[in-house]
Amino acid sequence: MSKSLEQRLQELEDRQAITQVICGYGYAVDGLNAAAVGSFYTDDGVYAVGDIGKMEGRETIEAITRDPGHLAYVAAGCAHISTSPYIVLDGDKAVATCHTMVNMHGKDGFFIGRLSASRIDLARQADGSWKIVYRQNYMLNGDPAGSALLGRLKEGPAA
C-alpha cells in the first residue's frame, strides 16, 4: 500500500523538524543559550555521555551552558557539530543516529577535540514539535560501544 501525499509530506516535515533539533543543539550550546538548549529536550529528557555520565532533566541539560569547562571551551573557540542524521520514524516516535563532534581551537589552530557516535530518541509533542527523550553518546576512541551504537542505525525507537 503506497502512502498518500499527505503522509509523505508529514514524513518529510517530521524528518526536517528532527534534523533541526539535532543540529540546533550545537548552535545553542555554543551560543550559551540555555533556553534554546533546553527547548530541544522533554522535561525529563536524558543526555547520556559515555565517558562523562548522565544529565537528567531539562534544567540539568540547560546547565551545560553555565559549566566552567564548557565556558572555557567556548572562550577558546569551539563548535559542536552533528552530521546529517539517519532517521527512523515510527508514528509519534523516532530515532536518529549521527556522528557528533566538538571542534576546538588551540595554539596550533583547530582540531577535533571529541568525536562521538550518537543515538537520539525523540517523541512528537502535543503541539506537533519533536523533542529529545534520550540521547546517548559514546566516544569514537576505539571503545566498541561507539561502533555498536552506529551499527543500530536501522533499529527503530522501540529497540
C-alpha angles and dihedrals in degrees: 000000000000122000121252121246089253092053092048092048091049090051091052091048091049092050091049092048091050091049089052091053093049096045095037092062092068094050092047097047092047089046090053089235102152094180092054092046090052093046090068093060135065115245090261096036121146130216108193116189111189098221097033108038139240128317108200125197132020095269092053091049091048088054089070085083090062098042111121092225092051092045089054091052091051092046090052093044125269141165127203105210131184124197120228106292126236102227129201113192123202110173109285093354131071142172126210126195122197147137117262126194141178113219111200138190122233139162091285096046131263126347139165105264096180133014119186144174111233133198113185123191114202137183132203111243128220090263091054096254123127123237134182114255098175131003121189122191127183123185116247093226100121094287105134091221090077097053091041090055091050089049089063093064095122094048112107129227094278092062 
